[in-house]
Every structure is written in structure tokens, then in C-alpha cells.
Amino acid sequence: MPRRWKPPKEDRTDAEAIRRKKELAEKLAFAVEYGTEEEFVATVKKFKPDVGKEELKAWITRFHDARRETRGL
């Protein structure tokens, strides 16, 4: 029996992975709106476990910018 063609891994869609990413994105949005910086950092680390120090600083800066924007400061 001949092998069937499969798309490259980066082009495949995994329903469970998509669901997890959507759920974590919602948690990030909730943490920005109602959470603290510590909760936001914990969510980012769940979302991207291999996040580096500089990238985490960039995420925190975005968190503070979003909080200022929602508060109208």
C-alpha cells in the first residue's frame, strides 16, 4: 500500500492545540483586564514556557501599556 501525502507539520492543524491557544489567549486578555502583573506573568509562562528574560520584559511592558489604555491614562 503506498504512503499517503501529509502536509508539513507546520501546516497541520491540531484542534486541541488550537483550543489551548485560544483558551490561553482569553486568559491573557482576562489577566490584562482584571488581574495583577503576577497573574499575567504566570499566564504568559503557561502560554510560552520557553520565554526569555528580554521577551518577558516586553510582555510586561505591553501589559502595562494595555492597562494604561483601558484606564484612560
N, CA, C and O of each residue as an XYZ file, in Angstrom:
292
protein
N       0.843     -1.165      0.000
C       0.000      0.000      0.000
C       0.898      1.241      0.000
O       1.777      1.359      0.853
N       0.693      2.159     -0.935
C       1.539      3.356     -0.995
C       1.210      4.321      0.147
O       0.086      4.381      0.645
N       2.226      5.059      0.529
C       2.030      6.050      1.593
C       1.203      7.217      1.083
O       1.243      7.564     -0.098
N       0.466      7.802      1.986
C      -0.330      8.963      1.623
C       0.453     10.228      1.933
O       1.264     10.272      2.858
N       0.191     11.245      1.144
C       0.851     12.532      1.342
C       0.264     13.238      2.551
O      -0.953     13.247      2.738
N       1.114     13.824      3.367
C       0.690     14.626      4.508
C       1.297     16.007      4.358
O       2.425     16.137      3.883
N       0.565     17.045      4.757
C       1.156     18.377      4.706
C       2.278     18.486      5.735
O       2.299     17.731      6.707
N       3.208     19.415      5.533
C       4.274     19.588      6.525
C       3.686     19.879      7.905
O       2.580     20.407      8.015
N       4.429     19.534      8.953
C       3.912     19.681     10.313
C       3.461     21.097     10.617
O       2.452     21.291     11.295
N       4.198     22.096     10.123
C       3.825     23.475     10.437
C       2.502     23.872      9.777
O       1.882     24.851     10.191
N       2.064     23.131      8.763
C       0.804     23.430      8.083
C      -0.372     22.624      8.630
O      -1.522     22.906      8.295
N      -0.097     21.634      9.460
C      -1.169     20.811     10.011
C      -1.919     21.577     11.084
O      -1.352     22.427     11.770
N      -3.181     21.270     11.220
C      -3.981     21.892     12.264
C      -4.371     20.830     13.280
O      -4.937     19.792     12.937
N      -4.063     21.107     14.499
C      -4.418     20.218     15.590
C      -5.503     20.917     16.398
O      -5.246     21.956     17.007
N      -6.690     20.372     16.412
C      -7.826     21.013     17.064
C      -7.550     21.270     18.540
O      -7.925     22.321     19.061
N      -6.912     20.345     19.212
C      -6.616     20.512     20.639
C      -5.622     21.654     20.854
O      -5.792     22.444     21.783
N      -4.606     21.756     20.028
C      -3.624     22.833     20.161
C      -4.275     24.184     19.896
O      -3.978     25.162     20.582
N      -5.142     24.243     18.924
C      -5.847     25.487     18.631
C      -6.725     25.892     19.803
O      -6.780     27.067     20.168
N      -7.409     24.924     20.391
C      -8.273     25.201     21.543
C      -7.460     25.726     22.718
O      -7.869     26.673     23.390
N      -6.286     25.096     22.970
C      -5.435     25.533     24.080
C      -4.932     26.953     23.853
O      -4.932     27.763     24.779
N      -4.504     27.262     22.633
C      -4.020     28.610     22.338
C      -5.127     29.635     22.519
O      -4.885     30.716     23.056
N      -6.332     29.315     22.081
C      -7.462     30.231     22.227
C      -7.780     30.447     23.706
O      -8.024     31.574     24.138
N      -7.775     29.363     24.476
C      -8.061     29.452     25.907
C      -7.012     30.307     26.627
O      -7.358     31.139     27.465
N      -5.734     30.104     26.300
C      -4.681     30.887     26.927
C      -4.741     32.350     26.497
O      -4.441     33.237     27.296
N      -5.119     32.611     25.260
C      -5.269     33.993     24.803
C      -6.394     34.685     25.572
O      -6.285     35.863     25.912
N      -7.469     33.956     25.843
C      -8.559     34.517     26.645
C      -8.100     34.781     28.075
O      -8.472     35.792     28.672
N      -7.292     33.875     28.627
C      -6.771     34.081     29.972
C      -5.845     35.295     30.020
O      -5.857     36.047     30.995
N      -5.037     35.491     28.966
C      -4.170     36.672     28.901
C      -5.006     37.945     28.872
O      -4.700     38.909     29.573
N      -6.052     37.948     28.066
C      -6.919     39.120     27.978
C      -7.587     39.384     29.329
O      -7.694     40.533     29.757
N      -8.031     38.329     29.991
C      -8.656     38.486     31.313
C      -7.647     39.021     32.322
O      -7.987     39.881     33.134
N      -6.404     38.523     32.284
C      -5.375     38.983     33.216
C      -5.054     40.453     32.981
O      -4.793     41.187     33.934
N      -5.070     40.889     31.737
C      -4.828     42.305     31.448
C      -5.957     43.150     32.005
O      -5.721     44.211     32.583
N      -7.171     42.684     31.834
C      -8.333     43.468     32.251
C      -8.526     43.481     33.768
O      -8.780     44.537     34.347
N      -8.409     42.331     34.410
C      -8.781     42.222     35.821
C      -7.674     41.735     36.743
O      -7.785     41.888     37.959
N      -6.620     41.158     36.205
C      -5.611     40.519     37.029
C      -4.475     41.431     37.431
O      -4.439     42.616     37.097
N      -3.551     40.837     38.159
C      -2.352     41.541     38.579
C      -1.214     41.186     37.637
O      -1.339     40.306     36.785
N      -0.110     41.884     37.809
C       1.056     41.604     36.968
C       1.557     40.182     37.190
O       1.969     39.519     36.238
N       1.526     39.709     38.423
C       1.997     38.361     38.726
C       1.137     37.306     38.020
O       1.665     36.330     37.486
N      -0.181     37.503     38.019
C      -1.065     36.572     37.331
C      -0.800     36.599     35.829
O      -0.814     35.560     35.169
N      -0.560     37.794     35.298
C      -0.264     37.927     33.883
C       1.023     37.189     33.518
O       1.069     36.475     32.517
N       2.069     37.361     34.334
C       3.349     36.694     34.074
C       3.179     35.180     34.135
O       3.735     34.463     33.303
N       2.424     34.690     35.103
C       2.189     33.244     35.205
C       1.460     32.724     33.968
O       1.765     31.638     33.475
N       0.499     33.497     33.468
C      -0.231     33.087     32.272
C       0.670     33.107     31.049
O       0.589     32.215     30.204
N       1.525     34.115     30.945
C       2.465     34.176     29.820
C       3.397     32.972     29.848
O       3.689     32.383     28.807
N       3.860     32.607     31.036
C       4.763     31.454     31.145
C       4.058     30.150     30.785
O       4.698     29.232     30.272
N       2.752     30.050     31.041
C       1.993     28.877     30.609
C       1.831     28.898     29.091
O       1.933     27.868     28.425
N       1.575     30.095     28.560
C       1.370     30.268     27.126
C       2.635     29.983     26.342
O       2.600     29.376     25.272
N       3.767     30.437     26.900
C       5.049     30.284     26.211
C       6.102     29.901     27.254
O       6.785     30.779     27.783
N       6.244     28.610     27.560
C       7.139     28.163     28.631
C       8.609     28.516     28.417
O       9.353     28.649     29.388
N       9.031     28.667     27.189
C      10.438     28.956     26.908
C      10.706     30.447     26.714
O      11.664     30.825     26.040
N       9.864     31.291     27.301
C      10.019     32.740     27.149
C      11.322     33.200     27.822
O      11.643     32.788     28.937
N      12.049     34.050     27.126
C      13.308     34.562     27.649
C      13.097     35.801     28.503
O      11.998     36.354     28.557
N      14.157     36.228     29.167
C      14.074     37.364     30.074
C      13.668     38.651     29.342
O      12.793     39.382     29.806
N      14.302     38.923     28.206
C      14.001     40.135     27.455
C      12.592     40.089     26.862
O      11.884     41.096     26.850
N      12.197     38.931     26.378
C      10.859     38.798     25.815
C       9.792     38.957     26.902
O       8.738     39.547     26.662
N      10.070     38.430     28.088
C       9.132     38.578     29.200
C       8.995     40.047     29.587
O       7.898     40.510     29.898
N      10.106     40.777     29.570
C      10.040     42.217     29.847
C       9.156     42.924     28.825
O       8.396     43.826     29.176
N       9.255     42.514     27.564
C       8.424     43.106     26.518
C       6.941     42.798     26.772
O       6.087     43.666     26.591
N       6.639     41.569     27.188
C       5.257     41.205     27.515
C       4.736     42.063     28.672
O       3.598     42.532     28.637
N       5.571     42.266     29.695
C       5.160     43.057     30.854
C       4.927     44.509     30.445
O       3.987     45.149     30.916
N       5.784     45.024     29.567
C       5.597     46.389     29.076
C       4.266     46.504     28.340
O       3.533     47.477     28.519
N       3.955     45.503     27.508
C       2.661     45.506     26.814
C       1.507     45.441     27.805
O       0.475     46.081     27.602
N       1.679     44.669     28.877
C       0.660     44.575     29.916
C       0.394     45.949     30.521
O      -0.758     46.361     30.651
N       1.462     46.656     30.891
C       1.298     47.975     31.496
C       0.690     48.970     30.508
O      -0.142     49.792     30.891
N       1.098     48.901     29.249
C       0.531     49.788     28.230
C      -0.969     49.538     28.055
O      -1.757     50.477     27.939
N      -1.344     48.272     28.039
C      -2.767     47.925     27.876
C      -3.568     48.392     29.087
O      -4.687     48.883     28.936
N      -3.008     48.244     30.287
C      -3.709     48.700     31.493
C      -3.901     50.209     31.480
O      -4.969     50.710     31.832
N      -2.852     50.937     31.067
C      -2.980     52.403     30.979
C      -4.027     52.799     29.953
O      -4.791     53.738     30.174
N      -4.066     52.096     28.844
C      -5.022     52.408     27.786
C      -6.449     52.173     28.254
O      -7.329     52.986     27.974
N      -6.693     51.078     28.961
C      -8.056     50.781     29.422
C      -8.493     51.742     30.517
O      -9.682     52.021     30.665
N      -7.553     52.239     31.267
C      -7.890     53.183     32.348
C      -7.938     54.633     31.861
O      -8.342     55.531     32.599
N      -7.526     54.844     30.629
C      -7.573     56.186     30.070
C      -6.482     57.103     30.568
O      -6.673     58.318     30.626
N      -5.329     56.542     30.931
C      -4.218     57.367     31.424
C      -3.253     57.703     30.318
O      -2.259     58.390     30.554
